Amino acid sequence: MIFRRRYDIKQSYQRGFTLLEILVAMAIASFIGVGAMVLLDRSTVAHKNIQQQGDRYNTIERTMLFISNDIQQIAPRKFRDEFGDIKQNLSSDDSNSKTHLSFTRLGRRNPAGLARSNLEKLTYLVEDEKLKRISYLYPDGMSLENGLNRTLLDKIDKLSLQFFDGENWSDFWPVETSASSSSNTLPVAIRVTLELQDIGSINRLYVISDRKEKTNEKS
């Protein structure tokens, strides 16, 4: 009788878990939980970085598309600055101390059907590490302060421009020393280079005109 009772007590002890087993199980579960949290956090950070990088590249492509659309619509027309001085239809070297690109383009949008010209004067420049597109209400007599300032891209260290006249490359335009020259010649191509802080140097080549065709027309 006594032997059977001891046996029953021993059997009841074997039906549960010891404290050590519970602690080991809790430790294993904790390690798995911590690992899962670390993996989830890294996946979230990686996804955020990929999304930010994708947004950055999309912004760069939109900026280059803006520049391309504007340059392809350059009008062969001189303009006057705020002092009344005549400027070439494409200018990158004047009293402005910053590297810039100023020109008049065709195709100004007019959704309201207002009685106005379809010409639009634009200036591209880098200011405060931002690429800005400045548009003006009128093609003549407007200063930078009177323009509509729009930031296209940030984190920019430098804007560089090169102009191809059909034979040589130049860092400025117009090449002629006289701004009042009767020539409305445009460069054959423009190379735009942007030095970005996070990506590095990117450049685009925009073809504007064919100097051979112009030569044939004159002859």
C-alpha positions, 0 to 999 in steps of 0.5 A, spaced: 500 500 500 505 504 501 509 502 495 503 504 491 502 511 494 509 513 492 509 510 485 503 515 484 507 521 487 512 519 482 508 519 476 505 525 478 511 529 478 513 526 471 507 529 468 509 537 468 515 541 466 521 543 471 523 550 472 529 549 469 525 547 462 521 553 463 526 558 463 530 554 458 524 555 453 523 562 455 530 564 453 529 560 447 523 564 445 526 571 447 532 570 442 527 568 437 523 574 438 529 579 439 532 576 432 525 577 429 525 584 431 532 585 429 530 582 422 524 586 421 527 593 423 533 592 418 527 590 413 523 596 414 530 601 414 532 597 407 525 598 404 525 606 406 532 607 403 530 603 397 524 608 396 527 614 398 533 612 393 527 611 388 524 617 389 531 621 388 532 618 381 525 619 379 526 627 381 532 627 377 529 624 371 523 629 372 528 635 372 532 632 366 525 632 362 524 639 364 530 641 362 530 637 355 523 640 354 525 647 355 531 647 351 528 643 345 523 649 345 528 655 345 526 661 340 531 664 336 529 671 339 534 676 343 531 679 349 532 685 353 534 685 360 532 689 366 536 695 364 534 695 357 540 692 354 540 687 348 541 680 350 542 674 345 537 669 345 541 664 349 546 667 355 550 664 360 555 669 361 553 676 363 553 680 370 550 674 374 555 671 378 552 664 378 553 659 373 546 660 369 542 658 363 538 664 360 533 663 354 527 665 351 522 659 349 516 657 345 510 654 347 508 657 353 502 654 356 496 658 356 490 654 359 485 660 360 486 663 353 489 669 355 491 675 350 498 674 351 505 671 347 507 664 347 514 666 349 517 665 356 523 667 358 527 662 363 533 662 367 536 655 370 541 656 376 544 653 382 542 657 389 543 654 396 545 647 393 538 647 389 537 647 382 532 653 380 527 654 374 525 661 374 520 663 369 518 670 368 511 673 366 514 677 360 520 675 355 523 682 356 525 687 362 525 682 367 530 681 373 531 675 377 527 678 383 521 678 379 521 671 376 517 665 379 522 661 382 521 653 382 526 648 386 527 642 381 532 638 385 536 639 391 543 637 394 547 640 388 554 642 389 555 645 382 552 646 375 556 646 369 554 648 362 558 647 355 556 649 348 558 646 342 558 650 336 559 645 330 567 645 331 569 647 338 566 646 345 566 652 350 564 654 357 560 660 355 555 662 350 555 667 346 562 666 344 561 673 340 564 678 344 558 683 342 551 682 345 548 686 340 550 682 334 545 681 329 546 673 329 541 669 332 545 663 332 544 657 337 549 652 339 549 645 336 548 642 342 548 643 350 551 639 355 548 640 362 552 637 368 550 636 375 554 635 381 550 631 386 552 630 393 549 623 394 550 620 387 555 624 384 556 627 377 551 626 372 550 629 365 545 630 359 547 632 352 541 636 348 542 637 341 538 643 338 540 645 331 544 642 325 549 647 323 550 644 316 543 645 315 544 652 317 550 653 312 546 650 306 541 655 307 545 661 307 549 658 301 
